[in-house]
């Protein structure tokens, strides 16, 4: 479950992102609602992990929907070759080991007036929507575009769009793994 390879081009990357996000959504959809909503010890609940992923993917999706000219004017162009999947993963892992936190990308407090079943459905719908929108936004991007343009990452600095997508792939994988590593045997 949640296998991630090291994609090298746009097609592999988009296929892997689609597959991983669908796999995460399916696993969460089948998870017992009480488990989905409960904190995992001192850590976030699976629902909170999903909400964090939505909060981290949505700004990238929105930026990638801008005209490329605007994106280039706003954030500049990448001046170096993109890092590999392994290099992005390593750079992010170093930040986590140094104590980096989600900051403003963490899940906001849950609205207690929303019943559990409605909250669960809302979280899953939002993840499904951001995944679908993210995928749709990337259809007009070429391998060359992914290398040419960049976005700022709050922990990793300026990343080419390709590196941002590699980060998104690894980051989604990282959170899915954390959820299932922390499940008790009775779940």
C-alpha positions in Angstrom: 0.0 0.0 0.0 1.2 3.5 -0.9 4.1 2.5 -3.0 6.0 5.4 -4.5 8.6 5.2 -7.3 11.0 7.9 -8.4 9.3 9.4 -11.4 11.5 11.0 -14.0 9.1 12.7 -16.4 5.8 14.5 -16.5 3.8 11.4 -17.5 5.2 9.2 -14.7 4.8 12.0 -12.2 1.2 12.7 -13.0 0.3 9.0 -13.1 2.0 8.5 -9.7 0.2 11.5 -8.2 -3.1 10.3 -9.5 -2.6 6.8 -8.3 -1.4 7.8 -4.9 -4.1 10.3 -4.2 -6.8 7.8 -5.3 -5.2 5.1 -3.1 -5.2 7.5 -0.1 -8.8 8.5 -0.7 -9.9 4.9 -1.0 -8.1 3.8 2.2 -9.7 6.7 4.1 -13.1 6.1 2.6 -13.0 2.5 4.0 -11.6 3.5 7.4 -13.9 3.2 10.3 -15.3 6.8 10.9 -14.3 6.7 14.6 -10.7 5.8 13.7 -10.7 8.4 10.9 -11.7 11.2 13.3 -9.7 10.2 16.4 -6.3 11.6 17.1 -3.5 9.0 16.9 -2.1 9.4 20.4 -0.4 12.8 20.5 -0.5 13.1 16.7 -3.1 14.3 14.2 -6.1 12.2 13.3 -6.3 10.7 9.8 -8.9 13.4 9.0 -6.4 16.1 10.1 -3.7 14.6 7.9 -6.1 14.7 5.0 -7.0 18.3 5.8 -3.3 19.2 5.9 -2.8 17.7 2.5 -5.7 19.7 1.1 -4.2 22.9 2.6 -0.8 22.2 1.2 -1.9 21.1 -2.3 -4.6 23.8 -2.9 -2.2 26.8 -3.1 0.0 24.9 -5.7 -3.0 24.0 -7.7 -4.2 27.6 -7.7 -0.8 29.0 -8.7 -0.5 26.5 -11.5 -3.9 27.6 -12.9 -2.4 31.1 -13.6 -1.1 31.9 -17.0 2.5 30.8 -17.3 3.6 34.3 -18.1 2.1 35.6 -14.8 3.6 32.8 -12.9 7.0 33.6 -14.4 6.7 37.3 -13.6 5.5 36.7 -10.1 8.0 33.9 -9.0 10.7 34.0 -11.7 12.1 31.1 -13.6 14.2 28.3 -12.3 17.9 28.8 -12.9 19.1 25.3 -12.4 18.3 21.7 -13.2 15.5 20.2 -11.1 16.4 17.9 -8.2 15.5 14.3 -8.4 12.8 12.7 -6.3 15.4 11.3 -3.9 17.0 14.8 -3.5 13.7 16.5 -2.8 12.8 13.7 -0.3 16.2 14.1 1.4 15.9 17.9 1.6 12.4 17.7 3.1 13.5 14.9 5.5 16.4 17.1 6.8 13.9 19.9 7.5 11.6 17.5 9.4 14.5 16.2 11.4 15.4 19.8 12.3 12.0 20.3 13.8 10.0 21.8 10.9 6.3 22.0 11.5 3.2 22.5 9.3 2.7 26.1 10.5 -0.2 27.7 8.6 -0.7 24.6 6.5 -1.7 22.6 9.6 -5.4 21.7 10.0 -7.6 24.4 11.6 -9.7 23.4 14.5 -12.7 21.3 13.7 -16.2 22.8 13.7 -17.9 21.0 16.6 -21.3 21.8 15.3 -20.8 19.4 12.3 -21.7 15.8 13.1 -19.0 13.2 12.7 -20.5 11.6 9.6 -20.9 14.9 7.8 -17.4 16.0 8.9 -15.9 12.8 7.5 -17.7 13.2 4.2 -16.6 16.9 4.0 -13.0 16.0 4.5 -13.1 13.3 1.9 -14.9 15.5 -0.6 -12.3 18.2 -0.2 -9.4 15.9 -0.7 -11.1 14.3 -3.7 -11.8 17.8 -5.2 -8.3 19.2 -4.6 -6.8 16.0 -6.1 -9.1 16.3 -9.2 -8.4 20.0 -9.6 -4.7 19.5 -9.2 -4.7 16.8 -11.9 -6.8 18.9 -14.3 -4.6 22.0 -13.8 -1.5 20.0 -14.8 -2.9 18.9 -18.2 -1.5 21.9 -20.0 2.0 21.6 -18.6 4.9 20.1 -20.5 8.2 18.6 -19.2 9.9 21.8 -20.3 7.4 24.0 -18.5 7.8 22.0 -15.3 11.5 22.7 -15.4 11.2 26.3 -16.5 8.9 27.8 -13.8 9.2 27.8 -10.1 7.2 28.4 -6.9 8.4 29.2 -3.4 8.1 26.5 -0.8 7.9 27.6 2.9 10.6 25.1 4.0 12.6 24.2 0.9 12.9 27.6 -0.8 12.3 28.1 -4.5 11.4 24.9 -6.3 10.9 24.3 -10.0 7.3 23.1 -10.7 8.7 19.6 -11.3 10.3 19.7 -7.8 7.1 21.0 -6.3 5.2 18.1 -7.8 7.9 15.6 -6.6 7.5 17.2 -3.2 3.7 16.8 -3.4 4.1 13.2 -4.3 6.5 12.5 -1.4 4.6 14.6 1.1 1.3 12.9 0.3 3.1 9.5 0.7 4.7 10.6 3.9 1.4 11.5 5.5 -0.4 8.3 4.3 2.4 6.2 5.8 2.2 8.1 9.1 -1.5 7.4 9.4 -1.1 3.7 8.9 2.0 3.3 11.0 0.2 4.8 13.9 -3.0 2.7 13.6 -3.4 0.3 16.5 -3.7 -3.4 15.7 -7.4 -3.2 16.7 -8.2 -0.7 13.9 
